[in-house]
Amino acid sequence: MQNRWDDQEAASFEGDLQLRVYTSRLLGRDTTLVLHGGGNTSVKLTARDIFGEPQDLLYVKGSGWDLEHIDVPGFPPVRMDHLLRLAQLPALSDPQMVNELKTHTIDAGAPTPSVEAILHAILPYKYVDHTHADAVIAVTNTPDGLAHVKRIFGDTVVIIPYIMPGFDLARLCAQEFARQRNANTLGMVLMNHGIFSFGETARESYERMITLVSRAEAYLKQHQAWDIPALQVNTASTTLRHDIADFRRRIAKQIGYPVILQTCQDNHAMQFIQRPDLASISQQGPATPDHVIRTKRLPLLGRDLQAYAAQYQDYFDTLAPQAKDPKTMLDPLPRVILDAEFGLCTVGRTAKDAQIVQDIYRHTMDIIQRADMLGGYQALPARDIFDVEYWDLEQAKLRKAGNPPMFSGEVVLITGAASGIGKACVDAFLQRGAAVVGIDIDPAITTLKSHPAYHGLVCDVTDVTAMETVLEQTVRRFGGLDMLVLNAGIFPGGQHIAELDLEEWHKVQAINLNANLNWMQACHPLLKLAPKGGRVVIMGSKNVAAPGQGAAAYSAAKAALTQLMRIAAMEWASDHIRINALHPDAVFDTGIWSDDVLAARAQHYGMSVEEYKQRNLLKVSITSADVAALTAELCGPLFAKTTAAQIPIDGGDIRVI
Ligand code: ZN
């Protein structure tokens, strides 16, 4: 376990609260300590109120922040006297507790304090750090967990038996801390949950965390329970995309909405999935209550969704026989699927959710295997898992979540996405909640966006082998393909028919026409499996209706592409695929139109640049973003009953009208 404290780096953080920010980030940088919003930290400070009187405050991590990126506003200040009084109450429901925490911060704009705030308050140290360290969880999730913990830490930690996070846990910790604390105490281990460390300075508390977790790691190593044996892994090199997309469609059918299904066939995942004892070790339960909400209780083995739903119903019926309305609480959607062929699959309403589940499960696989080597992995009893899964605070969060965005759980592929209209389309679809695969011949495509729902791939649209790879990667990464935007194209310089170079002509047809036919053919089987029906938009041109001299190759290709769209609309309607065309004109904020070119064209017509840009009936400028927004909307519910439409976006052109 690496101690990441750096004097030079620390020097740029001034004061107690800033240093709290710094060491919280250090914890956050180590994914074996905290993952995706897990863990929390605090510092106790005295500040003057508006009357100039001193008041003791607990600055504790607020909800919605993760330690890696936390900053001062991520620590709501809560009144210490109130927290300590709350800790004395014989009972307090979790919603009541949250209410007290929210109403006793001194900053009206602060986020909701962590549900572990009272626990932080009762520990009599200035700094308190809490993580769900993998090594500690691996050790405690074994039949002899308690004996291991005692052997590792001796009397340096207070040990708390498992109890669900919330008020009761805080009370139990207060009692046990008072009873077990001694001169050597450095921290507190919460069985099947995590670990606390504390100190008088930010550095002391942080370094104690590193020391304690390192001891757990060293213990695992000593007991040959650290290195995970590498198995001979067989990974399928065959095409999986149609099977994966079909499976995703079945998931969507069962739950009623599309989802992102991420699959991984790498060594780390496959060696776990190919273990002969997978059926027993993977079906014990999650490693810590912190993971339950994301990963659900158990992964699905194989692809039998009905059996999983039935198993879930049994689980629910057994543990909540009196539930009034189980339908509102029951969620039979597996979040993790372990399949011999597809590998580690994770499900989410967004690509980010699916990615988070994947990250968590990768740690879970390591924890399970290390615990197994130490004497057997043993998760919490089903009752405890159920209590977290159906915790009223989590249910309240689910109820509060608003409507998902338009393309939540859906996947779009956009060609020619590195610049101009294609690039704007990437933004338009991301904004509407889609997962986006952008392809382009320009290598800039790979770094166009840093977003969990974006995947950029370099691809020449005329290269059929590269196309196969792109489609395979698209589906393995996001689960399927719902929408296709055929935007890539070239606009060669003016050439009259008399001088038309045949080689040039063929090149334009290859990119602007033939390549689109290839993509339509290759995507058709995937679009057919789109849970809400497939949608295609082709980027036509004003030139289809109103061609210009010197643009024969371009105009002929766009006209043929439009005709192709009309025929596809007829042939694919029975597959629930809609296909429409946009005919933009005079979109000047693209790469082709440099300031010089614009100035030259304007001069040619005897106009100013502004006049030239707005030479249409409505006298408006048309931007890439305008075209992109319409492209996205064409795939949305507003146009659900429209196919084979050709829509001009040109500000009104007398020749088109
Ligand atoms: Zn915790």
Boltz pocket constraint, residues with backbone or C-beta under 6 A from the ligand:
constraints:
  - pocket:
      binder: B
      contacts: [[A, 39], [A, 116], [A, 130], [A, 131], [A, 132], [A, 165], [A, 193], [A, 194], [A, 290]]
      max_distance: 6.0
